[in-house]
Amino acid sequence: MSSGTTYLGRLDARPKLLATLGYVLALGLIPQGSSSWPRLTALGGLLAVALIPDGVWLRRTFWLRLVPVLSLTAAMGLFIMFTRKPDENDTTWRLLTLGSLKLSVGSAGVEAALELGVRTLLAAAALVALSVRTSAPALLNALAFFRLPRIFLAVIGAVARTLWIVTDEAQRMNRARLMRGAGASLGAKVRVVGGMIGSLMLRSFDRAERIHRAMLARGYDGGQVRQLPAPPLGPIQLLACLGFVALSFAVPWAPLP
């Protein structure tokens, strides 16, 4: 299912980008503490209402792109959980005792870790949904519409294209490894993967140098960034975007329990 075959994929990238950034900013405006949970729940429900009819939650790509974010969030949550000093009224659980080393977790640390995880999950889900349902050229054009520096857009575009090339090269190398067979032992597999990573890095540097020389030969000086002309923005899409942003910003100040 391509990004343009669903209602969210057919929308203009500019209101989608604005709505996503507004949603992430609204998440950051929610104060920390126990009072944040009703507001985080409300923002999660708002995101679900916006995305569930599109079916983006059912895409394997959506969850694969969330894995690195969730892994980093879990590591940060564990760090907060074990380093936050419990208050006097907090419930404390003793997990491990090794001589003078006592490892304990307080209820305040657990709540802070869970709050961080929920905030990060909602923000990452909104950003990943935007990337899944919007093509890279459309996102670049939307960023150019908001007057971001052209050299910044050129760097982002070059990185995006290079990532696709490197990913394709890595997939070809992996298919070649599987066709030739690899050693059954762990050491043999580590050596093969290490060789693949080194070869992929060398090929990437060589390809980058050839691309740079080709760009210089064509007169590229860092200031020529081609962007497609922006189509007229439909009023319905703009109103829907502004309504979504307004609802997102209303949640942090809503009189919730």
C-alpha positions in Angstrom: 0.0 0.0 0.0 1.7 3.2 -1.1 1.5 6.5 0.6 -1.0 7.9 -1.9 -3.6 5.1 -1.8 -5.2 6.1 1.5 -7.0 9.3 2.6 -4.0 10.4 4.8 -1.6 9.6 2.0 -3.6 11.7 -0.5 -3.5 14.8 1.7 -1.2 17.6 1.0 2.1 17.3 2.9 2.1 20.9 4.2 -1.0 20.6 6.5 0.2 17.1 7.5 3.6 18.5 8.5 2.0 21.4 10.4 -0.4 19.2 12.2 2.3 16.7 13.2 4.6 19.5 14.6 1.7 21.1 16.4 0.8 17.7 18.0 4.4 17.1 19.1 4.6 20.6 20.6 1.3 20.1 22.5 2.8 16.9 24.0 5.7 19.0 25.3 3.4 21.6 26.8 1.8 19.0 29.1 3.2 19.5 32.6 4.9 16.6 34.3 3.3 14.7 37.2 0.3 12.7 38.0 -2.0 15.3 36.4 -0.4 14.6 33.0 -2.0 11.2 32.5 -5.6 12.4 31.6 -4.1 14.8 29.1 -1.7 12.2 27.6 -4.7 9.9 27.3 -6.7 12.6 25.5 -3.9 13.3 23.1 -3.5 9.6 22.5 -7.2 9.3 21.7 -7.0 12.3 19.4 -4.1 10.7 17.5 -6.0 7.3 17.3 -9.1 9.0 15.9 -6.9 10.7 13.2 -5.0 7.6 12.2 -7.1 4.5 12.8 -9.4 5.1 9.8 -6.3 5.3 7.6 -5.1 1.9 8.6 -1.5 3.0 9.2 -1.4 1.0 12.5 -1.7 -2.2 10.4 1.4 -1.6 8.3 4.5 -3.5 9.2 6.7 -0.6 8.2 5.1 1.6 10.9 6.1 -0.8 13.7 9.5 -1.4 12.3 10.3 2.3 12.3 9.1 2.5 15.9 11.4 -0.2 17.1 14.6 2.0 17.4 12.7 4.7 19.2 11.1 2.3 21.6 14.4 0.7 22.3 16.0 4.0 23.2 13.0 5.0 25.2 13.2 1.8 27.2 16.9 2.4 28.0 16.2 6.0 29.1 13.2 4.8 31.2 15.3 2.3 33.0 18.0 4.9 33.7 15.4 7.3 35.1 13.8 4.5 37.1 17.0 3.5 38.9 18.5 6.9 39.3 15.5 8.9 40.6 15.7 9.3 44.3 12.4 8.2 46.0 10.5 10.7 48.1 9.6 10.1 51.7 6.0 9.1 50.8 6.9 6.9 47.8 6.6 3.2 47.8 10.0 1.5 47.4 10.7 -1.9 46.1 14.0 -3.6 46.8 15.2 -5.5 43.7 18.7 -6.6 44.5 21.1 -6.6 47.5 24.8 -7.4 47.0 26.7 -6.5 50.2 26.7 -2.8 50.5 25.1 -2.4 47.0 21.3 -2.0 47.3 19.3 -1.7 44.1 15.8 -0.3 44.7 13.1 1.4 42.7 10.6 4.0 43.9 7.1 4.6 42.7 8.0 8.1 41.6 10.8 6.7 39.3 8.4 4.1 37.8 5.8 6.8 37.1 8.4 9.1 35.6 9.7 6.3 33.3 6.2 5.4 32.2 5.3 9.0 31.5 8.5 9.4 29.4 7.6 6.2 27.5 4.1 7.4 26.7 5.2 10.8 25.6 7.9 9.4 23.4 5.6 6.8 22.0 2.9 9.3 21.0 5.4 11.7 19.5 7.2 9.0 17.6 3.9 7.5 16.4 2.8 10.8 14.9 6.2 11.4 13.2 6.4 7.8 11.9 2.8 8.0 10.5 3.8 11.2 8.7 6.9 9.5 7.2 4.9 6.4 6.2 2.1 8.2 4.5 4.2 11.0 2.9 6.9 10.6 0.3 10.3 12.2 0.8 10.0 14.7 -2.1 6.6 15.8 -0.8 8.1 16.4 2.7 11.0 18.4 1.2 8.6 20.5 -0.8 6.6 21.1 2.4 9.7 22.2 4.3 10.6 24.5 1.4 7.2 26.0 1.6 7.8 27.0 5.2 11.0 28.8 4.1 13.6 26.5 5.7 17.2 27.3 4.5 17.8 25.8 1.1 21.2 24.4 2.0 19.5 22.6 4.9 16.9 21.1 2.5 19.8 20.1 0.1 21.5 18.2 2.9 18.3 16.5 4.0 17.5 15.4 0.4 21.0 14.1 -0.1 20.9 12.1 3.1 17.5 10.6 2.3 18.6 9.5 -1.2 21.9 8.1 0.2 20.1 6.1 2.8 17.9 4.5 0.2 21.0 3.7 -1.9 22.9 2.3 1.1 19.9 0.2 2.2 19.5 -1.3 -1.2 23.2 -2.1 -1.4 23.1 -3.8 2.0 20.1 -5.9 1.0 22.0 -7.0 -2.1 25.0 -7.9 -0.1 22.9 -9.9 2.4 21.2 -11.8 -0.5 24.6 -12.7 -1.9 25.7 -13.9 1.6 22.7 -16.1 1.9 23.1 -17.6 -1.6 26.8 -18.4 -0.9 26.0 -19.8 2.5 27.6 -18.6 5.8 29.3 -20.5 8.6 27.1 -22.1 11.2 29.2 -20.9 14.2 28.7 -17.6 15.8 32.3 -16.5 15.2 32.0 -17.2 11.4 28.7 -15.2 11.3 30.4 -12.3 13.2 33.3 -12.2 10.7 31.0 -12.3 7.7 28.8 -9.4 9.1 31.9 -7.4 10.0 33.3 -7.8 6.5 29.9 -6.8 5.1 29.8 -3.6 7.2 33.4 -2.7 6.2 32.7 -3.3 2.6 29.4 -1.3 2.7 31.2 1.7 4.3 33.9 1.7 1.7 31.4 1.5 -1.1 29.3 4.3 0.5 32.4 6.6 0.7 33.3 5.8 -2.9 29.8 6.4 -4.2 29.6 9.7 -2.2 32.8 10.9 -3.8 31.7 10.0 -7.3 28.3 11.8 -6.7 30.2 14.8 -5.4 32.5 15.0 -8.5 29.5 14.6 -10.8 27.6 17.4 -9.0 30.7 19.7 -9.3 31.1 18.8 -13.0 27.5 20.0 -13.5 28.1 23.3 -11.8 26.6 22.7 -8.4 27.7 25.3 -5.9 25.5 24.5 -2.9 22.8 27.0 -3.6 20.9 25.4 -6.5 18.1 23.3 -4.9 15.3 22.4 -7.3 11.8 22.2 -5.7 8.5 21.4 -7.4 6.0 24.2 -7.6 3.6 24.1 -4.6 0.0 23.3 -5.7 -2.8 25.4 -4.2 -3.8 24.3 -0.7 -7.4 23.2 -0.4 -9.4 25.1 2.3 -10.9 21.9 3.7 -7.4 20.4 4.3 -6.3 23.7 5.9 -9.3 23.9 8.2 -8.9 20.2 9.2 -5.2 20.9 10.0 -6.0 24.0 12.0 -8.8 22.1 13.9 -6.4 19.3 14.8 -3.8 21.7 16.0 -6.3 23.7 18.0 -7.6 20.5 19.7 -4.1 19.4 20.4 -3.2 22.7 22.0 -6.4 22.8 24.0 -5.6 19.5 25.8 -2.7 20.9 28.0 -5.0 23.6 29.4 -8.3 21.6 29.5 -9.9 21.3 32.9 -9.2 17.6 33.2 -9.0 15.7 36.5 
